[in-house]
Amino acid sequence: MRTNHQILIAGFGGQGILFSGKFLVYAGLLQDFEVSWLPSYGPEMRGGTANCNVIISDEPVGSPIVLNPTELIVMNAPSLDKFEKSVVPGGKIFIDSALIQRKTNRTDVDAFYIPATQLALDNGIPKLANMIMVGKFIRETGICSDEIIQKTIEKNVPAGKPALLELNKKALELGLKF
């Protein structure tokens, strides 16, 4: 089966948007896919815009820019407003419904409404809503196995911070089960 995920992840700075992209790219690397990760963010340290283009494909990546994503993960309303029209028909949109009050206007895509920020708060991991979204993304796309998830999280969370490892695993699991 051919693999060509053109993923756009978008939200505010400080929501872990870039880390989410790095996580998915690393999972792709572990499966010997061709990958690309292109971050974009405003000059603000927190609260500005942030997004990243992620490509995971079994063919060489010609350009790191995702113009028409097959999947869109959005964690704020301005990002949904800006990017929802660019998703290819038949694509998937993952929406943090705790922060975005409206539904997508698209009827030709699969939409998933995950109250990730609220789930993160309720589970004592307020800064890991992004990983809840990644967990749901993995579950719905089948982009990687549980074994790859485990290897990826162990590689991306600093070894000197074992508590962070467990918290990230918890967040991913919440998303996988949602």
C-alpha positions in Angstrom: 0.0 0.0 0.0 1.3 3.4 -1.0 2.1 5.9 1.8 2.0 9.6 1.2 1.0 11.7 4.2 1.1 15.4 3.7 0.4 16.7 7.2 -0.1 20.2 8.5 -0.1 20.8 12.2 -1.1 24.3 13.4 -1.9 26.2 16.6 -0.3 28.7 19.0 3.3 28.8 20.0 3.8 26.9 23.2 1.2 24.2 22.4 3.9 21.7 21.3 3.1 22.0 17.5 6.7 21.6 16.4 7.4 18.7 18.8 4.3 16.9 17.4 5.7 17.2 13.9 9.1 16.0 15.0 7.5 13.0 16.7 5.6 12.0 13.6 8.7 12.5 11.4 10.8 10.3 13.7 8.1 7.6 13.6 8.4 7.7 9.8 12.2 7.5 9.9 12.0 4.4 12.0 9.8 2.8 9.3 12.3 3.7 6.6 10.0 6.3 4.9 11.2 9.4 3.2 10.4 12.3 5.6 10.4 16.1 5.8 9.7 18.5 8.7 9.4 22.2 8.0 8.5 24.5 11.0 7.0 27.9 10.7 6.4 30.3 13.6 5.9 33.9 14.5 8.5 35.9 16.4 6.6 35.6 19.8 8.0 33.2 22.4 4.5 32.1 23.4 1.0 32.7 22.0 2.0 33.5 18.4 1.3 31.3 15.5 3.1 28.0 14.9 2.7 25.4 12.3 4.8 22.7 10.7 4.6 20.8 7.5 5.3 17.1 7.8 5.7 14.7 4.9 5.9 10.9 5.4 6.1 9.1 2.1 7.5 6.0 0.5 8.7 8.1 -2.4 11.4 10.9 -2.3 10.1 14.2 -1.0 10.4 16.8 -3.7 9.4 19.8 -1.6 9.0 20.2 2.2 6.0 22.5 1.7 2.5 21.1 2.3 0.0 23.1 0.3 -2.8 20.6 0.3 -2.6 18.4 3.3 -4.0 14.9 3.5 -4.3 15.5 7.2 -4.7 18.6 9.3 -4.2 18.8 13.0 -5.4 22.1 14.5 -5.2 23.3 18.0 -6.8 26.8 17.7 -9.6 28.4 15.8 -7.5 30.8 13.7 -5.6 27.7 12.3 -8.9 25.9 11.4 -10.1 29.1 9.7 -6.9 29.5 7.8 -6.2 25.9 6.7 -9.4 23.8 6.5 -10.1 24.7 2.9 -6.7 23.5 1.8 -7.2 19.9 2.9 -7.7 17.5 0.0 -11.2 16.0 -0.5 -11.2 12.7 1.4 -8.6 14.0 3.9 -8.8 14.1 7.7 -9.1 17.1 10.0 -8.3 16.6 13.7 -9.7 19.5 15.8 -9.0 20.3 19.5 -12.7 20.8 20.4 -11.8 22.1 23.8 -10.4 25.2 22.2 -12.3 25.4 18.9 -16.0 25.9 19.3 -17.1 25.4 15.7 -17.3 22.3 13.5 -15.5 22.2 10.1 -17.5 23.5 7.2 -16.2 20.6 5.0 -18.5 17.7 4.2 -15.9 15.9 2.0 -13.4 15.1 4.8 -13.4 13.0 7.9 -13.4 15.3 11.0 -12.4 14.2 14.5 -13.2 16.4 17.4 -10.9 15.7 20.4 -11.2 17.8 23.5 -7.4 17.4 23.9 -6.8 20.5 26.1 -9.5 19.5 28.5 -8.4 15.9 28.6 -4.9 17.0 29.3 -6.1 19.3 32.2 -8.3 16.6 33.6 -5.5 14.1 33.6 -2.9 16.4 35.2 -0.8 16.8 32.0 -1.8 20.3 31.0 1.1 20.9 28.5 0.5 17.6 26.6 -2.7 18.2 24.7 -0.5 18.0 21.5 0.4 14.4 22.3 -3.2 13.5 22.9 -3.9 14.9 19.4 -0.9 12.9 18.0 -2.3 9.7 19.6 -5.7 10.2 18.0 -4.0 10.9 14.7 -2.0 7.7 14.9 -5.1 5.7 15.8 -7.1 7.1 12.8 -4.4 7.0 10.2 -2.6 3.8 11.2 0.6 5.6 10.4 2.7 3.5 12.9 2.5 0.5 15.2 2.6 0.5 19.0 6.2 -0.7 18.8 7.2 2.4 16.7 5.3 4.7 19.1 7.3 3.3 22.0 10.7 3.7 20.2 9.8 7.2 19.0 8.7 8.5 22.4 11.9 7.0 24.0 14.1 8.7 21.4 12.3 12.1 21.5 11.9 12.7 25.3 15.2 13.5 27.0 16.7 10.4 28.8 17.4 12.6 31.8 13.7 13.3 32.3 12.0 9.9 33.0 8.9 11.6 34.4 8.4 13.4 31.1 8.6 10.0 29.3 5.8 8.6 31.4 3.6 11.7 31.0 4.1 11.7 27.2 3.2 8.0 27.1 0.1 8.8 29.2 -0.9 11.6 26.8 -0.4 9.4 23.7 -2.5 6.6 25.3 -5.3 9.0 26.0 -5.4 10.0 22.3 -5.1 6.4 21.1 -8.1 5.4 23.2 -10.3 8.5 22.6 
